[in-house]
Amino acid sequence: MSLNRQGFEKTTQQISNDKPASLSQITSILQLFIKHISICHGNLLVLQLNIKKETTMDVAIIKYNAGNIYSVSYALKRLGVEAMITADPELLCKADKVIFPGVGEAQTTMEYLKEHKLDVLIKELKQPVLGICLGMQLMCRHSEEGDSDCLGIFDTEVKRFIPQQHADKVPHMGWNTITNVKDGLFDKQLENKFVYFVHSYYVPVNEYTAATTEYILPFSASLHKDNFYATQFHPEKSGSIGEIILSNFLKL
């Protein structure tokens, strides 16, 4: 990125005295300036392309009968990632990252996963996998919702919230804080930050708990085991904090 500096200085010196600059002098400076800006812009585009090339990854969102697949896709687009939505086993296995979202009911969703053999596929994935909301619950061993046997990735149960007083409303809906966050999806700056929940069932605090939230009782806001990560809350609906968490997952 070289600019004809001598030419630029010579031209500017010509108009550095008290005499008004001529039209030809102004034109010369503008031409040099435009040339310089063009070179800078060209190099910037090359830099952006190189960064994009270096950070390109294949992110797959598991396509099944879940309700928030496209909201997750839009959240990833805001981070500059164009995810593929697919149920193709080959594409899911080849992806660098896999997201298993979900809004729905455990029993019918597990029936769908089994029918399409996605239950076996998900458990066999080796790359980082992120379960969201129902996706997290289905990664557990069993759910009280429909008395459903689930994937069993996390050896724990999913239970229904039981109100203890009049103020306890089910589902747990709205913003709440995450505490006791652990490495993986989280860093210390996310301690006590607000994220968005919508759920009637919860996972008790257990050995896989990676973050905790309290509503009626303490429960697992996040789980982690090996290459499997999960959040009970919706990072795609949790504003800037959710974007940080999704970014952390993409960096794994």
Salt bridges, closest charged atoms under 4 A:
GLU9 OE2 - ARG5 NE 3.27
GLU82 OE2 - LYS77 NZ 3.69
GLU90 OE2 - LYS94 NZ 2.93
GLU144 OE2 - LYS159 NZ 3.82
ASP147 OD1 - HIS142 NE2 2.72
ASP155 OD1 - ARG141 NH1 2.42
GLU157 OE2 - ARG141 NH2 3.14
GLU236 OE2 - HIS234 ND1 2.75
GLU243 OE2 - ARG78 NE 3.73
